[in-house]
Amino acid sequence: MDGSEVVLERLRQLRELGIRIAIDDFGTGYSSLSYLHRIPATELKIDRSFVARLDLDDDRAYATVEMVTRLADAFDLSVVAEGVETERQHAAVAAIGCLHGQGYRYGRPGGLVQLKSLLGRAESGLTLT
């Protein structure tokens, strides 16, 4: 992303069309706080490596998830906890204030048939949690 004004302009154009842009695996690898200023993102995704450690009562993992959640709030971004697999992880991220999660706790990967079934249940008033 460094120095790529063409990419940043394309991202701005996508946002203008109403497309949501997520910064994936925030807090690991090449993610940087400067991205929050440069990229027209709508959400941060907390890397699953931090979420997985919540089952271990890892204070640093809890602090990291909390910090990313607060940072997202400060930048008016939604935040998604990746890799939520257990009820304990779900409860921890919810207690922190992270309102969105993805992972096996909520559902397994599936094909088109499973997606259609899930969407049909949602249309019938079933809350997807």
N, C-alpha and C positions, 0 to 999 in steps of 0.2 A: 504493500500500500504506500510505502514511502515514495513521495515525489510523483505519484500517479494522478495528476489532476484530471486526466481523461476518465479514469475509473470513478473518481469522486463526483465528477459532473454527471456521469451515467447514473450513479446512485441517487443523486439529487433529482434527476429526471424521473427515476422510478418512484421515489417518494411522492413527487408531484402527481403521479398517476394513482396514488393511494396504496401502493405496494409497501408492505411492512418489511423492514430490514432488521435482521438480528445480528448481533456480534456473538458468534458461537464460541463456546469453551472459554468464556471470559475468565481471566486470572491465570491462564496457562500459556505456554508457548510464546507466540508473537503478539498476543493481545497487549494493548498498551493504553494507559489513561489518555494519551493524546488522541486515540481513536474516538473517544467520547466527544471531543471537540471538532473533529474533522469529518467523521462519518455521520450521515443523516439517519442514524439508527432509530428504531422504535422499541427495541428490546435487547436485553442482555441475557445470555444463557449461561448459567453457572455450570461449570464443568462437573461431570459425574464423579470425578475423583474426589472432590470435596464432599459431595452428597454421600458417597459410599462410606466415608469415614465417620459420618454422624452416628452410625450403628455402634461405633467403637468408643463413644463418649469422648471423642477427640475435640478438646476445647479449641484448638487452632482451626479445625475444620468448621466448627460452629461459628467461630469468629469470622472466618472467611466468607461463609454463606451470608452471615448477617451483614458484613461490610459491603458485599456486592449488592445485596438487597437495598441497603440504605443509599448506596451510590446511585443505583438505578432510580430510586425515588427522587433523589436530589436532581437528577437530570431528566426527570419526568419520563422515564422509560419503564416499560413493563419488564418483569424479570421471570425467567423460567428456570427451575431446578431440573437439571438433566439427570437421568438414571435413577429416579426414585423407584426403589424396588420393594421396600418394606414399609409396614405401617409406622414403624418407629421413625424412619426417614421422612415419611409424609407428615407425621405429627411435628417433627423438628422444624422442617421448612415452613410449615403453616404457622407455628408459634413465632417464628422469626418475622413473619409477615410476607413471605414469598407466596403469592396467590396462585401461581401456575407451576405445574410440574409435568414431566413426561417420564415414562419408564414403565417397567413391567407391573408396578403397583396398580397402574391404571388400565393396562391392556397389553397384550402381546402383539407383535407385528402380524399382519394378515394381508390377505389379497383383496381383490375387488369385491368378492362375495361377502366377506366379513365387513368391509367398509359400508356396503349398501345396507347390511343388516343393522349395523351400528347407527347409521344415519336414520334409518327407518324408526328405530327405537327412540332416537332423539326427537324426531318429528312428532311422535306420539305422546310427548310430554315427559319422557324418562330423562332424569338429570344424569348427565355423564360426569362421574367423579372417579 
